[in-house]
């Protein structure tokens, strides 16, 4: 703008000067000034063009910034609208929940109606408040084996049903979740493992897609569950909805406890009516204590109970009455009466009351706090009954019960001992029969094996001589006749001469293996030795391992189990060798079972990283005792089960796989028959170790 202004001023001055000058000067001035003005105009145009370009750039930049600001503002508006919509939805949900809860709080049905009517009201309000199609209330049976539907409200049909039952054993995953989780919030009932068990029989036929279950607590334990079922598209449950249903469970608890209280009140009223009739028909001492006036009024069988005539006993005030209570009972009676007055409650107590002749009788004192609504006078009304005969009978019964309980305990102990002895005898007979069978089989196998083994050496010598003879023929008669040459080619004589010694050696190895197995079977049965004698413990362990080798080696689908033996230098031990072998068999079999169970829970890679292993260690505990440890790296034994593993008939194995007697009999063999110790060291996921401690020369104990 300054340039334009200067140019205009210069032009004006030029025009004015031309008007005041002569013509010749005007022409000279025109020739000088015009080029200057032309150049000045060009510079002004260039400056103006640059200014326009700069202004356009600034306008474009401001326009871009303005567009960005508008876009940001639009996004914020959209987010605000979404937040406002969510807030409105949350506010509507909260309002719906609050209205439902207020409706339940103000409902007279929960206070005065019967249980069935009240619980129906709760399910209807919960269905509307949560906006779901189905709401049901389920309560556990007394044995906690099932839950039973107290009420199912179906909102689309506005109908109620009840009486359905679900068994814990039929739906273990759901009931396990119900046991561990206060709130079960399920978006997809068909995919969630906690509810997928219901898909085929329940949720899919009814069109249920989502479920929200909350446990009902009463008096410190879970008594049932409130179940909310959504139809249609999957539903994501919010924290507000979970809190709402948790509040509904509190109303259910109140309804249940109120129903129980009403039942008790009705029963108490009936009991009081019956008691009043009994009092009218039987001799009882009746009293009314006016608390304000500290005055006692008496009626009923005064003389029959106290020995005093009515006029004499009417003079007894509270202090005189307390004075007739036995000194040992006086404190508890006074304390009870004081609490009854303070809490305005009923009371019942038995104590000894002194009669006129100085003797004591047992009385049952029942009382109740009463308030007269007319004159607002507080008093205690009660009755006394002579229960001396009953107390005498009860004491006699208690003594008899103690004696019977002792006898029952003794009989139970004797029965358990008899069962244990019987089971041990049966097991011993089985093992004896098995030992005889094993020994017989070993003997029958041993004879032909010895025959074969004894003939292997001469057969080997004969064949060696024949082969040597053939070599001599080949050396001195290198060109046999045609028919012999053909036969040599047919039987492949060169290969036969090389393979035949190997074949004999294989037969020898097989025969030796059979002899080892027979020897192990004979060592395990121990029928060829005295029952009680000094033996090598390691031979018994090795014999047992050889018998179990089929379960230890690697098979398709069953990885092998590595056995690590760390034997110490042990002397011969005086023991019942067959019985100890039976113990080794029980422990090793259990270890193999435990490792097989562990492998079922692991992948092939995990098994390769941590293969099944059994570690057997033997050593001298001191100069007179030997300790034998058999450890596996299985799943371990929980503490609760570990305390029961030596009990008769206790087993964790499926029916048909275990009798529950193996470890019990093993415990008897070690502790009673060998004067030793047998215990288990284990914890979950840390493996199990069985420890046997036996003396070198245990005292001779007669077998049971």
Protein Blocks (a to p, Z undefined) as FASTA:
>chain_A
ZZmmmmmmmmmmmmmmmmmpcfklmmmmmmmmmmmmmmmmmmmmmmmmmmmmmmmmmmmm
mmmmmmmmmmmmmmmmmmmmmmmmmmmmmmmmmmmmmmmmmmmmmpmklmmmcfklmmmm
mmmmmmmmnopabdcdddddfkopaccdfbdcdfklopadehiacdfklmmmlmmmmmmp
mbdcdfblmlmmklmmmmmmmmmmnopabdcdddddeehiafbdcddddehjdddddfkl
mmmmmmmmmmmmmmmmmmmmmmmmmmmmmmmmmmmmmmmmpccddddddfklopacdedj
fklmnopafklmmmpcfklmmmmpcfklmmmmmmmmmmmmmnopadddddddddfkopac
dddddddddddfklopacdddddddfklmmmmmmmmmmmmmmmmmmmmmmmmmmmmmmmm
mmmmmmmmmmmmmmmmmmmmmmmmmmmmmmmmmmmmmmmmmmmmmmmmmmmmmmmmmbcc
fklmmmmmmnommlmmmmmmmmmmmmmmmmmmmmmmmmmmmmmnommbcfbdcddfklmm
mmmmmmmmmmmpccehiacddddddddddddddddfklmmmmmmmmmmmmmmmmmmmmmm
pcfklmmmmccddddddddfblmbccdddddfbebjafklmmmmmpghiafbdehjagol
mmmmmmmmmmmmnopacdddddehkapaddddddfbdcddddZZ
